[in-house]
Amino acid sequence: MDTQRLILFFVFSFSLLLLWDSWQKEHRPPTPTIAQQAAVQATVPSPSVPTQATPAAPQKPGDAIPPNAAAPAKREILKVKTDKLIADIDLQGGDIVRLELPRQKDTLDEKVNFVLFSPEHHYAAQSGLIGPGLPTHKTIYSAGAREYSLTDGQDKLQVRLEAPGPEGVKTVKTLTFHRGSYVIDISHEIINGSAAPLAAHAYFQFLRDGAPPAGDPKMVNTYTGAAIYTEQEKFHKIAFGDLDKDKASFPKTADNGWIAMLQHYFVSAWLPKEGTQREFYAKPLADKLYSVGLILPVATIAPNASGSVSLSLYAGPQEQDALKEIAPGLNLTVDYGWLTVVAAPLFWLLQFLHRWVGNWGVAIILLTVLIKAVFFPLSAASYKSMAKMKLVTPRMTKLREQYGNDRARLNQAMMELYKTEKINPLGGCLPIVVQIPVFISLYWVLLASVELRHAPFYFWIHDLSAQDPYYVLPLLMMGSMVIQTKLNPVPPDPVQAKVMMIMPFAFGVMFFFFPAGLVLYWLVNNILSIAQQWQITRMIGDGKKAPARR
């Protein structure tokens, strides 16, 4: 198999894999309704070690909700606005039921802001206390205002919610928003005014359906699901499908790490303080809803004393530099798969070039040139092999005609021809095999990096992470593949020759659905390859003709 056929075989196989993933995603079950969600929201987790200093056992999933948790006839919503977040907080549970990111635009409509937590996917951040009579995410809280806004000169904004507990016990839930940050600090404080010591646990969880976000790429199956990280067992994905089949495996307890909900470009994660014992859980609920979270212990609170538990919630884009600073391992939510060891340096280099030129499209072009330069010697060997093969194609055709169906004698004659002309028939394969991991890695870098989301290039390309709206780049790429086919040796078999001519158009159609940034990379790579291949073919052709002119 010559180099061009190897390239086409690889791209075709890769494209089929993407189409299969896309078909699977298109046939996922429909999103459940809000009424379905209401039937499962009363679930409260229970710790593996129940509290001991209280007269009754803690609530368990399915237990009745305390009297003060009766749902109101009309849900009351608090509005909170900062420079980076616009949050809707439901007074039932103090849950963040909607979270808008003003600095990120919607995938389908760039005129509106992106919404991460949303009723559409039943996506919410919930928290509560575990213990008899203590408030859960179904308890009705009271607040001092209905709207909160971070004003000029104000670095943080606190939303204080209060709820009664058992007799003599008062609880306060506080959400603290920060200027210039996607981090929200959440704490639960318990004031024990009773005559007995009080022990409790606190839980923090995400609720979400299993559907991918609107506008997810159709040609690739980006991950939507949960993830967990601990220093001992590192990064684990918790797929919704594994939860349905009870096959999910992940650390259950640790004194470090976090649990998160992932989707394309965005992440929300519960981030307890290091050194705090925590218990992780993830479970399917009714009607294709899922709950993932963690449970933290609250130290026993003596009579007329208070105790609290707190952690941080990150909800925002997967900006890798910022994630590294927020929590250990949080940057691993930008998952490049098994080729991370190659993809991570590529992204670092791409980011470095962007800082230099200020345009992600130009950075992609420069990165393509650098990659081409690194592989120049290997590519040159490949093109030399193809150029020599092209020169001896007429002689190979004669050999096929001479020996007909005698495959043994034909192969022997062809090997003698390769030896005489010093041609390695596999010489063009190794360079391509070496470059395949680089191509796949760069593909995932361009697909998974939120830094390129809605990043403009020039002219009609306003988003390098989306398809070319006018398909100009795919058409140019298709043309470049036709030129490359013309430069390659023509297969002696007429059927193979026809297939080789059709391949550029078949693969070109595939690229109509790829992100413009990836098509730009492939187009520039093709142009550089054409220039290199044409020059090498011309040089070898002139070298072969030179003796005849003497």
N, C-alpha and C positions, 0 to 999 in steps of 0.2 A: 504494500500500500504506500503510495507516495505521500509527500508531506501535505499537499493540498487536500487530498481525500481524508487524511488523518484529522486535519483541522475541521473539515466539514462534518466528519463523523462525530467528533467531540461536541461541536456546537449543536448539532442536531439532537444528540442524546441529552445534552443539558437542557435544551429547549423542551423536549418531551417531558422531562422531569418537572419542569416548571409548569407545563400545561396540566400535568396530572395533579400537582398540588393545587392549582387553581380550580380544577374541576371538583376536587374534594371540598374546597372552601365554599364553592357556590352551592353545594348540596347539604350544607349544615342545616340543622333544624331552625325554624323561625324563632325570633325573639319573643319571650313571654310577655304578657301584658302586665300593666301595673297592678291589676286586681290579683293576678297570680303572685306577684311579689309580696303583696300585703299578707298572704297566707303563710309566708315563711319567715317574715322579718322578726317574729317573736322569739326565734331561736337564740338562746343565750349559751355560750360555751361554759364548760365546767372544768376546773383544774383537776389534774390527776391526783393531787394531794389536797383534799378539801380542808377548809378552815376548821380549826378545832376550838377556838376561844369563843364561839358563839353557840347559843343553845340549839340552833337548827342548822341543817345541812344547807350548803349553797344551792342556788338554783341550777337546774340541769336543762339541757335542750328539751323544749316542749313543756316545761313547767309553766304554771299560770303566772301571768304578769301581776305584780302588786297593784293594789287599788289605785295608787297615785299614778299608775302608768296608763290609765284608760285613755284611748285615743280621742282627741277632741273632734267635734263635728267639723271644724275647719282648721286645716293645718296652718300654723303661724310660722312664717319664714323671716329670719333676720338677714339683712343685706350687709355684707362687709366688703369694702373696696380699698385696695392698696395699689401701689404702682405696678405690681406684677400679678395680682390675683383679684378676682371678683367672686366672692363665695356666698352661697345660699346656705344658711344654717337652720335646720328644722328644730323648732323648740321641742318637738318630740324626740328625745334622746340627745339633743344637741349635735345631731349628725350633720356632716357636710354633704348635702345631697346634690349640689351643683357647684362646679368649680370652673370658672372661665379664666382663660389666660390671655390678657389683652395684647401681649407682645408676640403671640403666636396666632396665626390666622387659620381659619377653617380649611380643611383639606379640599373641600369641593367648592367653597365660595370664599375667596380671599377678602371680601368686603366685610365679613363678620369675624368675630374672635373665635378661636378654638375653645371648645368645651371639653374638659377631661372627665370630671364626674358629671353624670347626667341621668335624669329619669329614663331616658330612652333605653339605656343599657342597665338600668337599675344600679348604676355604679355609684357607690357612696362610701364614705369613711365613717365608721361607727365605733363607739366606745361606751363602756359602762362599767359598773361594779358588780361583783359576784358575792352575794351574801344575803341573808334573809332580810327582805324589806329594803335593800339598797337599790338605788336607781340603775336601770339598764338603758339600752338604746331605745326603749319604748316609753320611758318615763317622761312626763311633761315638766320641762324646766321653765323658770321665769327669768326674764332679762330686764335690764334697766332701760333699754332702748330697742328700737326696731331697725335702725340703720347706723352703721359705723363706717367711718372713712378716715384714712390716714392723711393727716393734714401736713402742709409744708413745715419742715423743721422737726417733724415727729418721726422717730426712728422705729417705734413699734406701737402696736395697737392691741389692746386686750379686750376680749369679749368674755364677760363673767356671767355664768349661768348658775342658778341655784335651784335645789330641789330638796324636799324633806326626805329623811330616811326613816328608820324605825324610831320609836319614841325616844326623844332626847337627842337624836342624831341629825346633823345637818350636813349636806354635801354641796360642794361647789365644783363645777367644771369650768376651766379657764382655757380659752384658745388665744394664743398670742401670735400675731402676724408681724412680720418684720419688713422694713423697707428694703427693696432690692433683692428679695429672697423668695424662693418657692418653698421655704421651710416654715411649718406651722408647729409651734410648741403646744402640746395638749397635756393638761394635768387634771387629776381628780384629787380633791382634798376632802377629808372626812373629819368633821368636828364631833367628837364623841362626848355628848352631854349626858349620857346614861350612867348608871351606877356600876355597869359591868364592862370588862375589857372587850374590845371588838377586833376581830380579825377579818380580813377580806382579801379578795383578789380584784384586779382590774383587767379588763380585756380590751383589745384594740383590733378591729377587723375591717376588711374590705368586703363589700357585697357587690357582686357583678354577675351578669349573664355571660354565656359562653360565645356570644356573637362577636366577630371582628368589628372594628370601628368602620364607619362609613368612609368610603374613598380609599380603602386599603388597595394596594396594587393587585390587579387581577392575574398577572402572569406569575406571581410568586406567592408563596404561603408564608407570610410574615407571622411571627409568633404573637399570639394573644393568650395570656394565661398568667399563672402565679410563678414566683421564684423565691428561693430562700438562699441565704448565705451564712455560713459560720466559718470561723478560722480553721476549724478542724476538718470539715468536710467540704469547704469551699462552696462554689456556686452550683445550685440545682434548679432546674426548671420543674414545675409541678403542673403538668398539662391537665386541662379540664377532662380530657378523655380518660386519663389515668385515674382521676378521682371518680369518674362514673363507674369504672371497672374495679375500683378498690385496689389499684395497682400502684398508686403513688407511693414513692419511698423518699423520705427526707428526714433530716434530724428532728427529733421531737423536743429535746431540751438542750440548753446551752447557757453559758454566761456571757455570750457575745453574739453578734450577728443580727440580721434583719429579715423581714418577710415583705414581699412586694407583689404588686400586680403590674404586669407589663402589657404594652401594646406597641404598635409601630411608632417609633420616635418618642414615646412618653412612658413615664414610670411613676407609680406612687408607692411609697415604702414607709413602713413603720420602723423607726430607728430608736430603740431603747439605748440607754447609756451603757457603755462597756462595763463589764463586771457585775451587771445585774442579772440574776437568774431569770430565765424566761422559758416559757413552754409554747411551742409552735403547734398550730393546727391548720388543717385544710380539709374541707368536706363539701360534698355536693348537697344541695338542698332540693326542694321540689321544683319542678318546672324549669329545669336547666339553669338554675341559679347556683352560685358558688360562694362560699365564705372562706376566707383565709385570714389568719391573724395570729396573735400571740397573747399570752396571759402572763401578767406580772404580779408577784405577791405584794401585799401591803403589810408592812410590819404591824404587829399587834398594837392597838391604840388603847392606852389606859383611860380610865374614866376622867372626864374633864381635860382631855388632851386631844391633840389633832395629829393626823398623819396624812401623807400624800404620796402619790405616784405620778410620774410624768415621763414623757418621751417626746420625740420629734416626728413629725409627718412631713415627708418630702413628696410633693405632687407637682410635676412639671416635666419639661423636656429632658431628654437624655444627653445633656451637654457634658461631654466627657471630662473636661477640665474641672468643671464645677462639681461633678459627682465624686471625683477623687478626693476633693477637700471635705465633703460632707460626711462620708462614712467609709470605712474600709470595705473594699469590694463592690461598692455601689456602681462604679464605672463598668463592672462586668455585665450589667444589664444591657449594655450595648454589645450584643452577642454576635461575633463574626463566625461562630461555629468552630469546627475543628481546624480551620486555617487561621485562627486568631494570631498565631505566632508570626504569620506573614502579613495579615491584614492590619494589625495594630501599627507596625512601623510604616506601612503605606499611608495610613491615615495621618500619622504624625508628620510625615513628609508633605502630604497634601495640605495639611493645616499650616505648616511652615511656609509653603509656597503662597498660600492664600494671604498670610500676614504680609508677605512681601509685595504681592501684586494687587491685593484687594478685590479680586474677582475669582469666584470658585471655578468658573468655566475656564478662565486663563490658567488657573492652577492645575486643572485637569489636563490641559494641553501640555503644560510644562512637565507634569508628572509623566505623561505618556512619552515625551521626548527623553526624559531621564531613564525610564524603564527600557526604552528602545536602545539607548546608548549602552546600558549595562549588558543587554543581551545581544549587542551588535556582533561580537565574534561568533556566537552560536547561530544567529540568523544568517550571517554571511556563509557559514558552512552549509546551512540548509539550502540557501539560494544557489550556491555553487553546484551543489548536487543536482538541484532541479534544472539548472542551466545546462549542465552536461547531459542530463537525461533528455532534455529537449533536443540537443544536437544529434543524439544517436537514435532518436525516435524513428526516422526513416529506415535505419538499418535494423532496428528491432522489428519493424513492420515486415521487412523482407524475410527475417528469420521466421516469423510466424507463418508467412506464406510458404516458406521453404519446407518447414517441418510439419505443418498442418496439425494433426491431432496427436502427434508423437510428443507428449509432454516431457518425457525424460530427456530426449535429445534437444528439445527446445530450451529447457532449463539449463542444460549443459552449455549450449551455444551462447545463451544470454550471460551466464557466469563468465565465460571466456571473454565476451565483449566487455563486461564490466571490468575485468582484470586488465585487459589491454588498454582501455580508456581511463583506468584508475578512477573508477566510479564506485562509490559505496551506495548501493540502492537504499540502505537504511540511514544514510547520512543526514537526511532531512528530518528524521523522526525525533531524535533526542532533543534538539533545540525546542521543538514544539512541546514535548512532554514536560520539559523543565519550565516552560512558560505557562502551562495550564494552571498550576496553583496560584500564580500571580494574577492571572485573569479572573479566576473565581474569587480570590481575595479582594481584588479591586471592585468586583461586582458587588460584594456584600458591603464594602466600605461605602460605595456610592448609594446603596440601597438603605443602609441602616443608620447613617450619620445624620442626625437632625440638623446639624450645622448647614447641610445642603438643602434642607427643606425650604421651599419657596425662594431659593437663591437664584437670582437672575443671571443671565449671561449677557448677550447682546441681541438687539433687534427683536425678533418674535419670541425668543426663549426667555420666559419670565420665571420659570421654575425648573431647575435642573433635576429635581427629584420626580418630576412628572413627565408624561409623554410629550413629545414635540406636537404642539397643537395643529401644525400644518404638515407634519410628516416630511419636512424638508431634509432633516438629518438622516432619517432612515432611507430616503430615496438616494441621497448622496452616497450613503454607505453601500446601498445596493449596487450603485454604479461602480464604486471602488472594487467591490467583490467581482463584478464582471471583468474589470480590467485585470485583476489578479488572475482570474481564470484564463484569460488570453495569454498571460505571460508564462503560465505553467505548461508542461508537456501535455500534448493531446493524447489521451489513452488510445491504444491501438484498437480496442473494442469499440465499435460504433455506439452500442448501447451505453457504455460507460461515458463516452464522449458527450452524448445527449444529456445524461444525468448530471454531468459536471456543468453543463451550460444552464440547466434548470435550477441547480442548487442556490446560486446567488439570489434568485428571485424568491425561492421558498424561505430562505433564511432572512431575507430582507423584510418579508412580511412579519416574521417573528419580532423583529426589532421595532416595528411600529408600536408595540405595546411596552417597550422597555423605557426606563427613565432617560430623559434627554442627556443627562450627564454620562451615562454609560454608552449611549450611542455616539456621543462626542468622542469619548475615549477610543472606541472601536474605529470610528472614521479616521481620526488622526493617526492611529496605529496602522490602518490600512494604507493611508497616503504615504507614510514613512516607509512601509514595507514595499510598496510599489516602486518608490524611488530607489530604494536599496536593491531590490530585485532587478529592476531595469538596468541599473548601472552594472551590476555583476554579470548579468546575462550579456550585455553589450561587450564587456571586457573579455569574457570567455569566448564569445563569438568572434571578436576581432583577433584573439590569440590563435584560434583554430584556423582562421583564414590567412594569417600572416605567412606561414610556410608556402602556401600556394602562390603567393605573389612574388616569392623569390624565384 
